[in-house]
């Protein structure tokens, strides 16, 4: 398993580099072919490369991704290594160890009939090219197992917040800031008003739909020169919601924003990206995981609700029961300390194999 993990980690696959993602897809395909005994379909959708194996009529979907947030060249600063039972390297935890565990779990089964394995190439950027594919397969299945990394301590992820993404553009009017500032419409000032309005929206939705909604301004820019009234300002907004009602309420309130500075105009793009993964979608599958882990002597299983989203949000969103976080045990997704506890990998693969076997 460690040799296979090294093979995947040392093939860098930054989401924004489509050529690197394509190279990674062929490495993943070759590794999966060796362990599963058959070649996959390699799908190029708008330049992004995905991999799919289908065995008979799918009833269970195993879902993962091979792209990472790490720019090409990250191996020079975060090299692959294994020391004292800890594996490190870009994407090792999120989520290349999960792919290795999945392939080895499936290789241990006497039959793969009724399974679909989908490894996408754009999860980290929102799954724009793979969402339809994921949802179409999930609609035909009775369960989805997501090989994203576990929550702290190896906990399975039984609920995830939904995600909405917005880009707010303010259109103002430029003017010389010294000679005639009164002739300008300051887009930066208008954007400041909108920042305060976004906080008020979060408070309103929390009061009506319950706690857990966060509205976070992230990227922001305004102006072109220090002596010019800004004619344009831009803001990206990351929204996380605990339930569908909160997601809908936030969307309506953001689209209802109006300018405060006379002459300014707002342009609002984006909207809901991933629906929430509700705990009800995972309840029966988590109970099955507890049962199977007990039979295997793996110890009690824990569950966690997390703020991050995954493609499991999509499968749950179309009504397919979904259990997430079945991948690696470790920590540091997207961070310098990203790592995997290697001793946990065989046990996690064994649990997945028994979960799949129990459903077929």
Helices and strands as residue ranges (DSSP letters): H 2-9, H 18-36, E 41-45, E 48-55, E 60-65, H 74-77, E 81-83, E 86-88, I 92-96, H 97-107, E 115-120, G 123-125, H 131-139, E 143-146, G 152-154, E 156-160, E 162-171, G 181-183, H 187-209, E 214-222, E 232-241, H 244-255, E 265-274, H 279-296, E 303-306, H 312-317, E 322-323, E 330-331, E 339-341, G 342-344, H 345-358
